[in-house]
Amino acid sequence: MSTPAPDLSADSTHSILEMPGQSALSGFRLERLLAVLRQADSQIAAVDARFTYFLQLASTLSTDDRSRLNALLLSGEPVQEFAPGSIRVYTAPRPGTISPWSSKATEIIKACHLDGVIRVERGVSYALTFAGEGTAALDDAVCDRLFDRMTEFCFNEPSAADVLFDIHEPAPVNTISLGS
């Protein structure tokens, strides 16, 4: 079983829990992704990917609740471990949206009486290993190859995941004339 990361602060009433998950890409897809990433930075020696679950919590979860969440989210698969010293990059659905995966998973979690969970969202965490000394900061060219700008966003710190759960009022509707 995995040991989830500590709760990440979101605001005074809710916290965000990051749970590491199972492998997100097959070996073949990882090889293809590595080739694409090396076009942006030839110092990238390896890439790995795992699902990461971000949970918005209303209250602290008991040990039993965390075990049930592991059983639900991991489905018996082991947590994908990353190489020590690798640089992490996260991708997740765009803020302000609720993904179809999130809607169904949250519904299942509620049906399992895990009442401390308000919502769950799934992202992918990438671990990049660099040859030699490595690069302390990733450039945009590398990050741009890891996500789809239309449906996802990319971030380097798990604490940035709190924007996944922000609630915004819809913008007013405008009409734009396309021609006369």
Salt bridges, closest charged atoms under 4 A:
ASP7 OD1 - ARG66 NH2 3.38
ASP11 OD1 - HIS14 ND1 3.99
ASP64 OD2 - ARG68 NE 3.91
ASP65 OD1 - ARG68 NH2 3.22
GLU107 OE2 - LYS104 NZ 3.14
GLU121 OE1 - ARG119 NH2 3.06
ASP144 OD1 - ARG149 NH2 2.73
